[in-house]
Amino acid sequence: MDIFPISLKLKQQLCLIVGGGKIAYRKAQLLAKAGAKIDIVAPDIDLELATLVSQTGGQLFQQAFSPDIALKHYRLVIAATNHAEVNQQVFQLCERQNILVNSVDDPPHCRFMFPAIIDRSPIILSVASNGTSPVLSRQIRTQLETLIPHGMGKLAEFSGQWRQAVKEKITNPDERRIFWENLYNSPLKEQVFNSNLEQAEQSIQAALTEWTIPKGEVYLVGAGSGDPELLTLKALRLMQQADVVIYDRLVSKPILELCRRDAEKIYVGKARSNHSVPQEGINALLVQYAQAGKRVCRLKGGDPFIFGRGGEEIQELAQAGIGFQVVPGITAASGCAAYAGIPLTHRDYAQSVRFLTGHLKDGSPELPWSELIYENQTLVLYMGLVGLERICQKLMAHGQRADMPVALISKGTTPEQKVVVGTLADIASKVSEHQIVAPTLTIIGEVVKLREQLQWF
């Protein structure tokens, strides 16, 4: 993060704009809307700008900028002239005095940026690109404008009037947050949007009267195969309301960053022969936090019910009488195969697909080999990288032809995705040659041939 977003209170604060043209006017409009007093220094000052400055109670100094001007009186300064050397001079003088300064369209000479603003006062949202792409920031703002109702400002004001009463009734901050979240998911929001304030008052009063300490709950959420855009809407909603997030090694950093920022995050990742927290410990954590009244998001790579041990975890929750929800995720088989351009089924090549794990409880890839030897079938192996050579040998020993196509997909659906194609006879030798590392999915079958034509990512 190259810039730190803050919100400045500028009501009745003295600000200086160096420049008197259209650009200076646009910046002055924003400052005036925030309640600032504006002074202008410029040899020539547009009439509209002069009128606006007068309305804010500021002053006009019709002169060229000079180092003798006392900048220390100003909360912030904007250099908006058509002369780069003047703007740089303003920047340097402000830097010496630790004054916030913005040089318009000159990011290297800025200590703050003007973002694209969505005004739902008192809710203010801003989008900034560190000066690299202001047009893109404005396009994003336009998209957000369509998603955020204008009534949000009224809802914020209404909430503010009840904030103290809610605080006195519900003293625990975590419980108070749940109260507000539940309230905003109730009919109250539409009541305020439609200015039915008397009805809204009755709704919040009833919610306060009926308030009881919430019970803990666990959300077993599939995080998918790596690309955050493959998350389901429900997964994202629950991730953002959880008090505690317990996550695995296969949950990518971009996905983890979508969780609520102030949620407690606990890593329980597992790698081969290296479990940071054993499964029994994970089960105990889920029970412990839920019994303490927390909303717990158990975030698992892929789908929690496909080689994710999700069934074991919710068995523990059910036995402890704890409520839970299960949110499916895009499992590695479908996610990685799609991003590698390999359809798992195809009318000409495979009429069935079989998911297998190459790593069982005792660490050995002992599978029903004779059942797997079928020409028009796709085999997908999870966690089979370490035992890959033995798996290939076993399949060939039980009758599978040596030239059956095989694909290894490492870190599928992420920018680090790597795909290596071979055959049962030679794929194991390609692991070290191409530096294939876990997590890696193995696909065996004629459908692998289609990658050459269908690869897109």
KETORLUM-372027 format. One record per residue (C-alpha): residue number from 1; x, y, z. Coordinates in steps of 0.02 Angstrom, whole numbers, padded with zeros to 5 digits. Each point is the difference from the previous one (the first is absolute). Layout:
<recs>
REC    n    east   north      up
REC  NUM       X       Y       Z
...
</recs>
This chain:
<recs>
REC    n    east   north      up
REC    1   00000   00000   00000
REC    2   00090   00155  -00063
REC    3  -00124   00126   00071
REC    4  -00096   00004   00163
REC    5  -00182   00054  -00016
REC    6  -00060   00122   00132
REC    7  -00150   00115   00016
REC    8   00040   00181   00045
REC    9  -00120   00112   00095
REC   10   00020   00168  -00087
REC   11  -00150   00095   00066
REC   12   00058   00180   00030
REC   13   00180  -00053  -00033
REC   14   00106   00120  -00103
REC   15   00066  -00075  -00162
REC   16   00103   00078  -00140
REC   17  -00013  -00026  -00187
REC   18   00140   00068  -00109
REC   19  -00077   00029  -00170
REC   20  -00154   00090  -00065
REC   21  -00065  -00100  -00148
REC   22  -00123  -00141  -00034
REC   23   00104  -00133   00087
REC   24   00012   00106   00156
REC   25  -00188   00027  -00007
REC   26  -00035  -00187  -00005
REC   27   00109  -00030   00152
REC   28  -00078   00149   00090
REC   29  -00174  -00073  -00027
REC   30   00051  -00159   00094
REC   31   00078   00097   00144
REC   32  -00150   00116   00012
REC   33  -00118  -00149   00007
REC   34   00101  -00062   00150
REC   35  -00024   00169   00086
REC   36   00177   00068  -00021
REC   37   00049   00183  -00009
REC   38   00100   00026  -00159
REC   39   00134   00126  -00042
REC   40   00059   00021  -00181
REC   41   00169   00062  -00060
REC   42   00011   00033  -00189
REC   43   00034   00146  -00118
REC   44  -00165  -00033  -00090
REC   45  -00153  -00072   00087
REC   46  -00157  -00064  -00089
REC   47  -00161   00086   00051
REC   48  -00085  -00165   00052
REC   49   00148  -00042   00111
REC   50   00002   00173   00077
REC   51  -00186  -00013   00041
REC   52   00022  -00171   00080
REC   53   00146   00060   00106
REC   54  -00104   00145   00062
REC   55  -00139  -00121   00050
REC   56   00121  -00102   00106
REC   57   00064   00155   00092
REC   58   00172  -00013  -00079
REC   59   00110   00132  -00081
REC   60   00066   00034  -00175
REC   61   00183   00048  -00023
REC   62   00017   00056  -00181
REC   63   00188  -00023  -00018
REC   64   00130  -00127  -00052
REC   65   00046  -00130   00129
REC   66   00146   00051   00109
REC   67   00103  -00095   00130
REC   68  -00040   00142   00119
REC   69  -00182  -00057   00017
REC   70  -00028  -00069   00176
REC   71  -00051  -00180  -00034
REC   72  -00001  -00048   00183
REC   73  -00177   00069   00020
REC   74  -00074  -00129  -00121
REC   75  -00065  -00174   00038
REC   76   00040  -00056  -00177
REC   77   00062   00076  -00163
REC   78  -00041  -00039  -00183
REC   79   00115   00050  -00142
REC   80  -00112   00018  -00153
REC   81   00094   00114  -00120
REC   82   00049  -00035  -00181
REC   83   00184   00020   00046
REC   84   00089  -00156   00060
REC   85   00142   00100   00079
REC   86  -00123   00100   00106
REC   87  -00091  -00157   00056
REC   88   00165  -00082   00048
REC   89   00051   00156   00097
REC   90  -00164  -00007   00098
REC   91   00030  -00185   00035
REC   92   00176   00027   00063
REC   93  -00050   00142   00116
REC   94  -00143  -00103   00072
REC   95   00114  -00150   00025
REC   96   00119   00105   00106
REC   97  -00144   00050   00112
REC   98  -00088  -00170   00006
REC   99  -00157   00069  -00084
REC  100  -00111  -00116  -00101
REC  101   00018   00046  -00183
REC  102  -00072  -00057  -00166
REC  103   00075   00045  -00169
REC  104  -00136  -00030  -00128
REC  105   00042  -00139  -00126
REC  106   00175  -00015   00073
REC  107   00001  -00153   00118
REC  108   00186   00013   00048
REC  109  -00037   00172   00074
REC  110  -00151  -00050   00105
REC  111  -00020  -00043   00183
REC  112  -00186  -00036  -00024
REC  113  -00110  -00045  -00147
REC  114  -00175   00051  -00050
REC  115  -00099  -00161  -00017
REC  116  -00156  -00033  -00102
REC  117  -00138   00033   00127
REC  118  -00169  -00080   00031
REC  119  -00100   00117   00111
REC  120  -00136  -00077   00107
REC  121   00028   00119   00144
REC  122   00040  -00040   00136
REC  123   00062  -00155  -00092
REC  124   00144   00047  -00114
REC  125   00089  -00126  -00111
REC  126   00155   00034  -00101
REC  127   00099  -00089  -00135
REC  128   00182   00044  -00031
REC  129   00138  -00070  -00112
REC  130   00151   00095   00071
REC  131  -00011   00115  -00150
REC  132   00036  -00139  -00125
REC  133  -00173  -00012  -00078
REC  134  -00128   00133   00051
REC  135  -00115  -00047  -00146
REC  136  -00008  -00180   00062
REC  137  -00038   00062   00176
REC  138  -00145   00102  -00068
REC  139  -00066  -00151  -00096
REC  140   00004  -00105   00158
REC  141  -00090   00140   00092
REC  142  -00135  -00001  -00134
REC  143  -00024  -00187   00022
REC  144  -00013   00018   00189
REC  145  -00123   00143  -00017
REC  146  -00125  -00121  -00076
REC  147   00020  -00123   00145
REC  148  -00015   00118   00148
REC  149  -00176   00069   00029
REC  150  -00015   00186   00033
REC  151  -00095  -00043   00159
REC  152   00161  -00061   00082
REC  153   00032   00175   00063
REC  154  -00169   00005   00087
REC  155   00033  -00172   00074
REC  156   00167   00058   00070
REC  157  -00080   00154   00080
REC  158  -00140  -00105   00073
REC  159   00126  -00124   00072
REC  160   00100   00141   00076
REC  161  -00153   00060   00097
REC  162  -00016  -00173   00081
REC  163   00184  -00037   00023
REC  164   00010   00051   00183
REC  165  -00159  -00092   00048
REC  166   00063  -00159  -00082
REC  167   00169   00020   00084
REC  168  -00080   00014   00172
REC  169  -00111  -00152  -00029
REC  170   00132  -00112  -00082
REC  171   00168   00031   00083
REC  172   00099  -00137  -00088
REC  173   00073   00071  -00164
REC  174  -00010  -00166  -00094
REC  175  -00181  -00025   00049
REC  176  -00039   00180  -00045
REC  177   00072  -00025  -00173
REC  178  -00111  -00153  -00025
REC  179  -00151   00101   00057
REC  180   00031   00133  -00132
REC  181   00037  -00128  -00136
REC  182  -00162  -00091   00038
REC  183  -00094   00165   00001
REC  184   00068   00051  -00170
REC  185  -00059  -00167  -00069
REC  186  -00175   00030   00067
REC  187  -00143   00105  -00075
REC  188   00068   00152   00095
REC  189   00115   00045  -00144
REC  190  -00143   00019  -00124
REC  191  -00104   00091   00130
REC  192   00134   00134   00014
REC  193   00031   00004  -00188
REC  194  -00186   00035  -00023
REC  195  -00002   00131   00139
REC  196  -00116  -00106   00109
REC  197   00097   00060   00152
REC  198  -00137  -00031   00127
REC  199  -00009  -00182  -00053
REC  200   00190  -00010   00003
REC  201   00004   00067   00177
REC  202  -00122  -00135   00053
REC  203   00107  -00133  -00086
REC  204   00161   00047   00086
REC  205  -00086   00020   00168
REC  206  -00075  -00174  -00017
REC  207   00170  -00072  -00051
REC  208   00081   00075   00155
REC  209  -00138  -00063   00114
REC  210   00010  -00177  -00070
REC  211   00190  -00007  -00007
REC  212   00082  -00156   00070
REC  213   00182  -00053  -00002
REC  214   00028  -00087  -00168
REC  215   00053  -00181  -00011
REC  216   00161  -00045  -00086
REC  217  -00004  -00078  -00173
REC  218   00126  -00076  -00120
REC  219   00004   00032  -00188
REC  220   00090  -00139  -00093
REC  221   00048   00095  -00157
REC  222   00083  -00065  -00157
REC  223   00125   00131  -00060
REC  224   00018  -00077  -00172
REC  225   00159  -00040  -00092
REC  226   00092   00166   00017
REC  227  -00077   00135  -00110
REC  228  -00101   00115   00116
REC  229  -00126   00035  -00139
REC  230  -00056  -00182   00011
REC  231  -00070   00024   00176
REC  232  -00188  -00017   00016
REC  233  -00102   00151   00056
REC  234  -00051  -00090   00159
REC  235   00181  -00044   00041
REC  236   00050   00182  -00016
REC  237  -00144   00060   00109
REC  238   00038  -00122   00140
REC  239   00188   00034  -00009
REC  240  -00035   00184   00026
REC  241  -00110  -00022   00152
REC  242   00101  -00132   00094
REC  243   00084   00048   00165
REC  244   00132  -00136  -00018
REC  245   00076  -00075  -00158
REC  246   00087  -00169   00013
REC  247   00086  -00032  -00166
REC  248   00104  -00129  -00092
REC  249   00164   00005  -00096
REC  250  -00092  -00007  -00166
REC  251  -00098   00161   00030
REC  252   00085   00131  -00107
REC  253   00051   00169   00070
REC  254  -00119   00099  -00114
REC  255  -00145  -00105   00066
REC  256   00052   00022   00181
REC  257   00005   00188  -00025
REC  258  -00186  -00004  -00043
REC  259  -00041  -00053   00179
REC  260  -00052   00131   00127
REC  261   00158   00099   00040
REC  262  -00023   00000   00188
REC  263  -00044  -00185   00011
REC  264   00119  -00111   00098
REC  265   00093  -00108  -00127
REC  266   00072  -00169   00051
REC  267   00110  -00102  -00117
REC  268  -00020  -00189   00013
REC  269   00082  -00047  -00165
REC  270   00060  -00174  -00039
REC  271   00139  -00057  -00114
REC  272   00065  -00176  -00022
REC  273   00072  -00060   00168
REC  274  -00019   00176   00069
REC  275  -00165   00041   00083
REC  276   00005   00169   00089
REC  277  -00156  -00054   00095
REC  278  -00059  -00183  -00001
REC  279  -00178  -00035  -00057
REC  280  -00058  -00033   00177
REC  281   00067   00170   00050
REC  282  -00093   00084  -00143
REC  283  -00162  -00084   00053
REC  284   00028   00059   00179
REC  285   00033   00180  -00058
REC  286  -00164   00004  -00096
REC  287  -00097  -00059   00151
REC  288   00092   00115   00120
REC  289  -00030   00160  -00098
REC  290  -00181  -00042  -00044
REC  291  -00040  -00039   00182
REC  292   00070   00172   00044
REC  293  -00135   00077  -00112
REC  294   00113   00035  -00149
REC  295  -00047  -00015  -00182
REC  296   00139  -00110  -00069
REC  297   00046  -00017  -00183
REC  298   00091  -00163  -00032
REC  299   00080   00047  -00166
REC  300   00062  -00149  -00102
REC  301   00081  -00007  -00171
REC  302  -00108  -00077  -00136
REC  303  -00161  -00082   00061
REC  304  -00011  -00052   00183
REC  305  -00088  -00163  -00042
REC  306   00123  -00060  -00133
REC  307   00157  -00063   00088
REC  308  -00014   00148   00118
REC  309  -00047  -00093   00160
REC  310  -00148   00116   00017
REC  311  -00112  -00146   00047
REC  312   00110  -00041   00149
REC  313  -00006   00180   00060
REC  314  -00188   00020  -00006
REC  315  -00024  -00169   00083
REC  316   00093   00075   00148
REC  317  -00110   00155  -00006
REC  318  -00159  -00102  -00009
REC  319   00052  -00103   00151
REC  320   00034   00162   00097
REC  321  -00170   00071  -00048
REC  322   00075   00145  -00098
REC  323  -00090   00075  -00150
REC  324   00091  -00001  -00167
REC  325  -00018   00038  -00184
REC  326   00093  -00080  -00144
REC  327   00044   00103  -00154
REC  328   00066  -00101  -00148
REC  329   00153   00062  -00092
REC  330   00067  -00033  -00175
REC  331   00105  -00155   00029
REC  332   00175  -00011  -00074
REC  333  -00055  -00129  -00128
REC  334  -00123   00115  -00087
REC  335   00093   00163   00031
REC  336   00174  -00056  -00052
REC  337  -00062  -00103  -00146
REC  338  -00100   00147  -00069
REC  339   00146   00121   00017
REC  340   00115  -00127  -00083
REC  341  -00119  -00023  -00148
REC  342  -00036  -00182   00040
REC  343  -00185  -00051   00005
REC  344  -00023  -00141   00125
REC  345  -00132  -00082  -00108
REC  346  -00022   00003  -00189
REC  347  -00117  -00099  -00111
REC  348   00145  -00066  -00105
REC  349   00124  -00035   00139
REC  350  -00075  -00025   00174
REC  351  -00175  -00045   00058
REC  352   00047  -00003   00184
REC  353   00120   00083   00121
REC  354   00068  -00068   00162
REC  355   00075   00102   00143
REC  356   00136  -00088   00101
REC  357   00123   00046   00136
REC  358   00178  -00055  -00018
REC  359   00034   00025   00184
REC  360  -00100  -00108   00120
REC  361   00004  -00013   00190
REC  362   00155  -00109   00005
REC  363   00089   00106  -00132
REC  364  -00007  -00132  -00136
REC  365  -00091   00017  -00167
REC  366  -00088  -00168   00009
REC  367  -00147   00013  -00119
REC  368  -00123  -00123  -00082
REC  369   00116  -00011  -00151
REC  370  -00100  -00124  -00103
REC  371  -00154   00113   00009
REC  372   00098   00146  -00072
REC  373   00051  -00082  -00163
REC  374  -00136   00062  -00117
REC  375   00036   00083  -00165
REC  376  -00140   00130  -00004
REC  377   00024   00065   00176
REC  378   00092   00148   00074
REC  379   00095  -00025   00162
REC  380   00035   00151   00110
REC  381   00124  -00023   00142
REC  382   00012   00120   00146
REC  383   00158   00003   00107
REC  384   00087  -00126  -00111
REC  385   00161   00091  -00044
REC  386   00115  -00090   00122
REC  387  -00065  -00173  -00048
REC  388  -00019   00040  -00185
REC  389   00132  -00122  -00063
REC  390  -00074  -00145   00098
REC  391  -00177   00045  -00056
REC  392   00051   00000  -00183
REC  393   00091  -00167   00021
REC  394  -00150  -00079   00085
REC  395  -00120   00058  -00136
REC  396   00112  -00070  -00137
REC  397   00024  -00161   00097
REC  398  -00189  -00023   00006
REC  399  -00020   00023  -00187
REC  400  -00008   00187  -00036
REC  401   00099   00042  -00157
REC  402   00164   00092   00025
REC  403  -00042   00139  -00125
REC  404  -00158   00054   00092
REC  405   00008   00193   00009
REC  406   00031   00079   00170
REC  407  -00002   00183   00055
REC  408   00074   00075   00158
REC  409  -00078   00168   00051
REC  410   00098   00091   00135
REC  411  -00078   00147   00092
REC  412  -00149  -00003  -00117
REC  413  -00110   00154  -00032
REC  414   00134   00116   00074
REC  415   00126   00110  -00092
REC  416   00133  -00132   00046
REC  417  -00094  -00140  -00090
REC  418   00115  -00123  -00090
REC  419  -00060  -00144  -00110
REC  420   00110  -00144  -00057
REC  421  -00064  -00135  -00118
REC  422   00072  -00174  -00026
REC  423  -00048  -00183   00007
REC  424  -00011  -00131   00136
REC  425   00172  -00059  -00054
REC  426   00091   00167   00014
REC  427  -00101   00123   00105
REC  428   00089  -00041   00164
REC  429   00168   00046  -00076
REC  430  -00066   00172  -00048
REC  431  -00038   00054   00179
REC  432   00177   00052   00045
REC  433   00041   00053  -00178
REC  434  -00142   00130   00001
REC  435   00013   00037   00188
REC  436  -00179  -00051   00034
REC  437  -00048   00032   00182
REC  438  -00154  -00027   00107
REC  439  -00144   00032  -00006
REC  440  -00009  -00100  -00161
REC  441  -00147  -00089  -00080
REC  442   00026  -00150  -00115
REC  443  -00119  -00036  -00144
REC  444   00013  -00166  -00093
REC  445  -00099  -00034  -00157
REC  446  -00024   00034  -00185
REC  447  -00079   00170   00040
REC  448   00175   00065   00037
REC  449   00031   00002  -00189
REC  450  -00126   00142  -00016
REC  451   00109   00121   00099
REC  452   00104   00044  -00153
REC  453  -00157   00065  -00086
REC  454  -00098   00067   00149
REC  455   00127   00080   00116
REC  456  -00046   00181   00035
REC  457   00068   00056   00169
</recs>
